[in-house]
Amino acid sequence: MVAGTSLDPSLTLHKLLIADQNLAPLRHHPDADEFEYLTEEFTLKHDLMFAQFKGVNNMTSYMYPDAALERVTWTNKLMALLFHIDDVYADNAESKGMKGGAVAPEILAKIERSAIAFETGWLPPNSGGLERGFQELRLEIQDQVEPEWMIRFSQIVRQHISYAINPQAYGWKPDGNVPFERYAWLREVISGMYLAIDLIEYHNDFVLLPHVIYHPTIRRLQQACSRIAAFANDLFSYEREVLQEGLRFNLLAVLQRTQNLSFPEAVQLSIEITNHETEEFFRLSNEIAIWDDTTNALIQRYVECMKYHVSATWHWQMNTIRYRSTTSPFMELIKPLIG
């Protein structure tokens, strides 16, 4: 553990507003065991198992707690592919170029083939299990959804995996010396939250019209939801990614670097930033009845499901082994999970 990160009782994640059970109540899918098993079978079939699989296979059950079993199973399989990319390629400092190195051409080619397979349903030459997994999911979903949603969602998936594997191409600097807004944008995209939010339409079998989904209020709600999840994750994952893996792609590390803050100061400021986004999200969630009755009802449901994501940000991360460590600077994450 580096200087300034010894256990301090004042460094508590419970200062996050999302820790308030009244604001972000626990929700969990009743069929989680079934679709988590099916996802494990899918991952094994394509030879994509990775060390932290068990720690992330339960995330979807918190994010989509009332989704239909078939659709939440599909979503969980997609999340497994994205976490595979994150853990096997993106979170590897050498492949990601976090420490100044170029991303290996073969990794970039694999990500490009995966994007093509998901966008088109066609399997490019030299494809492996990852590309086949994306192709399978594309073929499974393409006849269930509207073409305009599929195009939009495919573009978001491509953006997410491209940014995740090679953030330097989009403005990241390996030493973490980047302006806050640049980091925030990169983090929003790499978090995967924009694609998670787009999946709300899939789970509820509707497509929001462009003038609605791109309305400034809705865009700000999407951004706030993404930032809550991303910045809170930077707190939970600090010990794993910054201290253990030496990566600087983390809000606390960026604030320490750019504002010359101590670790406790960076924690406090990160919590304040996350809480500001939380306040904005819930304020704006009460200002969405601005269309006709039918559209307002769809938006009400859309925002309700984003609230599920906000709740999941706290409850999943508190209930996964992924961020538990005896050397965590946060007392909540030192305690072992029971059961």
N, C-alpha and C positions, 0 to 999 in steps of 0.2 A: 504494500500500500504506500502511495506517495505521500509526501509531507502535506499536511493540511486536510487529510481525509480520515484521521482517526475518529472512532465512534464518538459522537457528540449527541447527547439526548435532545438537544434543540433541533437537530437535523431530522425532522420527521415528515414523512410524506402525508401525514394527516392534516397538514396545513393546506393541502390542495382542496379546493371547494368540492371537487368530485368525490371526495371521501365522505361527504355528507349523504347519508342514506336517504334522507328526504328529497334531496336534489337528484341523486343518482342511485335509485334503488336496485337491488340485485334482481336480475332476470336471467333465467337459464333454460335452454331448450329441453323439453321433457324426453326427447328421443336422441339425446346426445350420444349415448353409448352406441346406438345403432349406426348413425352416420359417421361416427369416429372410427368404428370398426371397418366400414366400407371404404373410408378414406385410406386406412392403413393397407387394406388389400390393394387398392389402386396404386398406392405408392410402391408397394412391393412388386406389383406386376410390371411396373416400368423401371424397376431397379433404381429407385430414387430415394431410398431411405437415408436419413442423415441423423447425426448424433442427437440433436435437440428435437426430433420429431415429436416425441411424447409430450414435450413441454409446450408445443404450439398447436397440437391437433385438437385441442379443446377450445380454442379462441372463438370460433364461429358460433358455438353454442351460447356465448354471451352476447354476440353482436346481432344475431337474428333469432331471438328466443321464441318467436311465434311463427316462424316460417314453415311452409309445407316441407315434409320430409324429403321429397325428391329434389326440391330446389336447394335446400340447405345442404344436402349431400353433395350436389354439384359444386356449390360454393366452397364447401370445405375441401374438396379435391383441388379446386383452383388455388386456394390459400396454401395448400401443401406444396404445390408447384412453386409458388412465389416465395415461400419460406425456404424451399430447397435452393433457389437462386440466391437468396439473401445469405443463407448460412454457408453454402458450399462455395459460392463465388464472390458475392458482394461484400461479405464481412471478412473476407480474407484480404489482409492489408496489401499483399503483393498483387493479387489479381485485380483488386479495386483501384490500385494506384494511389491509395491514401497516403503513402509515404513517398510519393513522387515518381513511382515507376509507371510505365505504360501498361495498360491492360493487354493481356495476351491476345493476339489476333484470333486464336481458336476459340477463346471464350466469347469475344464479340460476335464471331460467326455463329456460335451456338445460340446466343440470345437473338440474333437476327432471324435465324431459322425458326426459333420458337415463336417469335412475333408473327412471322409469315404463316406458320401452321395455324395459329389462332385466328388470324385475320381472314384466311381463305379456306381452311380445311384441307389444304394441300400439304403433303409432306415433302419438304425439299430433300435433295440428295444429301447423303452423309449424316442424316438425322439419327439421333439416339433416343433414349428413354424420355428425356425432358421434352423434346419436340413432339414425340408420339403422344405424350400426355396432353399437351396443348391441343394437338389435332383431335384427340378423342373428345375433349371437352367442347371444342368448337362444333364438331359434328353432332354431338348430343343436344346442344342448345339451339342450333341455328333455325330449326323449324318451329321453335316454341316462342320466339321473340320477334318483335317488329324489326325490319331491316335497318331503320334509322337508329334504333337503339344499339343494334349489334355493331354498326359502323362506329358509333360514338364510343362504345365500351371497348372495342378492339383497339381504338386509338389510345385510350387511356391505359390499357394494359401495356401496349408498346412503349408509351412514354414512361410508365413506371419502371419496367424492367431495364430500359435503356439508361435512365437516370441512375438507377440503383447500381448498375454494373460499372458505370463510367461517369461519376459525378464531375470529374475534372473537365469533361467536355462541355459542361453546362455552367461552369463558373466556380466550382469548388477548388479551394487551395489546400494542399495536404497539411499545412501547418495550422489550419483553422483560422487564419487571419482574413476573414471575409465579413462584410457588413451584415448586420442582423437580418435585414430584409432579404438579402440574397440567400443566406442560410435558411431563413424561414421558408422561402419558396421551394428550395431544393428539398427541404425536410418534408414539406407538405406532399410533394410528389412521391418521394422515396418511401414515405410512410405507407403508401398504398391506400390511404383513406379516401382519395377521390374515386377510385374504382370500387371501394367498399360502399360508398354512398351511392354510386350509380347502380349498384346491385339492389338497392331498395326498390327501384322500379321493377326489376325482374321478379323479386320476391312477392310483389303486390300486383303484378300483372297489369301495369299501366305504363305509359310513356308520357312524360311531361313535354309539352310543346316548347320549342326553342325560346319563345318570348317569356316563358315562365322559368325554365331551368337556368336561363342566362340573365334573369332579372337581377339587378344589383343586390337586393335584399337576400335573395336565395343564394347568390354567389358568396356573399359575406357569411351566411350561415354555414355553407359548405366549408369555407375557409376556416371559420372558427372551430367547427367540429374537427377538421383535419389537424389544426394546430393544437387543440386540446390533447388529442391522441398522440401526436408526434412529440410535443414538448414534455408531456407526462412520461412518455416512454423514455425520453432522454434522461429523466431522473431515475427511473427504475433500472435502466440499462447501463448507467454510468460505470459502475464497477466492472461489469462484464466487458464492455466495449472499449472504454478508455483505459482503465487500469490494467485489465488482463490482456487485451488485444492491442493496446497502443494506438487505437484509432482516435481521431480528433473530430470526427463527424458527430457532434453531440452539442446541444445547446450550452450546457455547462462549460464544456471545454472551449467553445467559441467565445463565450462571455469572459472566461478567465483570460483568454489570449487577447481579445480586442479591447477589453476594459480594465485589464490588469487587476482582476478581482481575486480574492482568496476563494478557496473552495466553499466555505460557508456563505460568503457573499454571493457567489454564483448560484448556489442552491436557493437562497432567498429571492434573488432576482428572477430566476427561472420559475419559481412558484408564483411570484407576482405576475409574470407574463402569462403563465398558464391560467391563472385565476381571472385575469382580465379577459382573456378569450372566452372563458366560461361565462362570465357575466354578460359579455356581448352576445353570446349564443342564446342564452335564456331570455335576454331582453328582446332580441330580434324575433325569437320564436313566438312572441305575442303580437307581432306586427306583420302578419302574413295574410290576413283576410283582405286581400286587395283585388281579387278577381271575381268571376261569377261563382255561384254556389257550388257548381260541380268541380271547378278547378280548386276552389278553396278547400273542399273536402279532400281532394287528392294531396294538396300541399300540407294539410293538417296531418295526414297519415305519413307523408314523406318526412316531416319534421319530427313526428313521434318516433319514427324509426331511427332518425339521427340521434335522438335522445337515448335510444338503446345503445348506440355506439359510444356515446359519452359515458354511460354507465359501465359499459364493457371495459372502457379504458382503465377504470379503477378495479373492477371486480375480477376481470381475467388476470391482470398482472399481479393481483394479490393471491390468486389461486392457481398459479403455474409455478413449476419448479425452475423455469427458465431464468428468473432473476434472483433466485434465492442463493445466498452465499454467506458463509461465516465471516467473510471479510468485507461485506457490504458496508458502506458508510451510513446506511439507513437502518435504524433498529428494526423496522418492520420486516426487512428482508433477511435479517440474520436468523430469525426464528424459523425452524423447519416446519414444513407443512404437515399437518396431522392427517393421516389416512391416505 
